[in-house]
Amino acid sequence: MAGRRRRLLRQSACAGPDRRLSASPGILALGEKPEGGQRAAAISRVAADDVFVVAAGIGNHDNMGGLFRNAAAFGARAVLLDDRCCDPFYRKAIRVSVGAVLRTPMTTGEPLEAILDRLHAAGVEVLAFTPSARETLAGFRRQGPVAVLLGTEGPGLPTSVIARCRPVGIPMKGGFDSLNVAATSAVALHHLTSPALSG
């Protein structure tokens, strides 16, 4: 492909008479990382059954990989990362995502407020997942395109952001008020992409 360089290297050697294989981690691939993503295309021509994943300030690469894996598994339209998220192309995030980072539409580096503005302008209802929500995910029935907004574990989403969205929660027992952010995305996406649970 013009303007891009890709190399594939693999190194291995047999070491010693016991025939153990000593493999060098080496470089598996070298490619050009996209910058920013296709922001206009990601939220254009939104369909009624589209589901987006919006990540706000996710700094853990395990969680980032889990978000992409779940988004791909449940057919999310795109993953939109704000400018406080960690790099989804970090090797650990790619590994945890089982490669979903490399084939899932995404945007990066944009302020959260700008992401919300574009989603609202496109007619997408944004669900802010928070333990303080009165409405439960189980009782929610979507009437069109939706976005799952997830914040950091611990602080969660700012109240100013929640006020711009539809707060939704997942009730739980045992003294817990929240799930791991990747687990929350899986529960939410399963609910929102199940035809029987749509409005």
PyMOL commands that set and color helices and strands:
alter all, ss='L'
color gray80, all
select helices_A, chain A and resi 39-42+61-73+91-96+100-102+112-121+159-162+181-193+195-197
alter helices_A, ss='H'
color red, helices_A
select strands_A, chain A and resi 12-15+20-23+51-55+78-82+106-110+125-129+146-150+166-168
alter strands_A, ss='S'
color yellow, strands_A
deselect
rebuild
show_as cartoon
